[in-house]
Amino acid sequence: MTRVTTAEVCVIGGGPAGAAFAVRLARLGHDVVVIERSAFPRPRIGEAMAPSIWTVLDLLNIRDEVAQAGFVRVEKSILRWAGGVDEDVSPPPGHFGLMVDRGRFDAILLDTARKAGARVLQPARARAPRACPGGWIIPVESAAGELLVEARFLVDAAGRYSNIRKTEPAAGPSTVALSGHWRNTRLAPGANRIEAGSSCWYWGAPRPDGAFCAMVFVDAAQCSGRRRREIEALYRDRLAESALLQDCLQGTLEDGVRLHDATPHQSAVCVTGNSIRIGEASFSLDPLSSQGVQAAMNAGLQAAIVVHTMLTRAVDAEAARAFYRDAQRDTVERHRVAATRHYAAVAGTTPTPFWRERAAAPVAVPPMPLPPPPAFAGRARLSRDVRIADVPIIERDHITLRKGLHHPALGRPFAYLDGVDVETLLQRVAQSDSLEMLGRELARDTSGERGRRMVSWLVERRILVASE
């Protein structure tokens, strides 16, 4: 007889996005079940994480645990890109990234979800969910037998196992990562290496186990129809052309070469009334960003606030969905534009098909720089280009609507400026007889110099103009 269990929220996938989501939502008091198909620690390639990962780990309250896990601190990055000259793009002193063993890192995250109160079914395979009155039915197979999970809300965090790649077009040229782990190399520890080749690009970093991970990103067509030994030959040939990674060939390759899909994707429907996609089930970034895991975890944390709002405040449910759609679009677009610019920089000096295709994606043209605004010291008013309309924002543990200021000079509207809400800002502008007085009034809402800096910022962007 098939067992049945109920949950408020069912998460399919216990990777970084699913685990981060489960931690946050369980801590908010929800009944969460996570279904993870693999036993942990599962074998995964190494993953480099930028120094900003510590902010995410602080939000999850696992900084100390990760810091003590023995992962490699990355304090130096060597870049050989469009100019063909090595550059040091290291973070400031005291800031460092990590090269983690993804198997262990994922296990830490999922164990944190357990401690937060989420029920984890692992290893267990979720079959196709079925919509039903009041939510979803998810068939689950495991060594303990068949199980039906009845849930009010469904979270797709299945990553590359999700059906997104089967149903939606790629968001960029098809790219494959050829990955190998090398022993006994002469490469110095503690440094990442990134390099542009003639028809590929390279990334390498030391692993926590002492090996060195070297990856070559090539067009997927280069690997199509090739056998395993031919793939390895291609990989070695490309490494031999690399100035920063060719020393790997003096070492020993462990366990052959692995192929990984590195093509960016984006889901057209990331959230509905009773489901949400997070992590790579929602989008995957160009690997040039080196922030795929961080972006997935951030999306999981945002999604937890979105789902919490949808489950507890029906009046703000649409605002929550709008917030999540906007957040996904902004993340994908920001990274897409940055990656395209990096590809274009190489395409200008190495115009091979590989670089030209990746530089061809349309990039938002930044506005022409404006001349300095006219000097004035008297009464100010809002520009006629300003529009005041509600925007969804995170406020504590919920998504809510607040008055937002929209203007063409802003990448996105804001509801708060340096802690001052838009409603208060509008009142201060209306009540002040001069810019100096406005600065003093805003300083009451913030502190010291901040009021004057806010006024300067608003004037520079033509949000504030001289009263007629």
Summary of the structure (lengths in Angstrom):
residues: 468
radius of gyration: 24.9
end to end distance: 79.0
largest distance: 79.8
contacts: 1531
relative contact order: 0.12
helix: 36%
strand: 30%
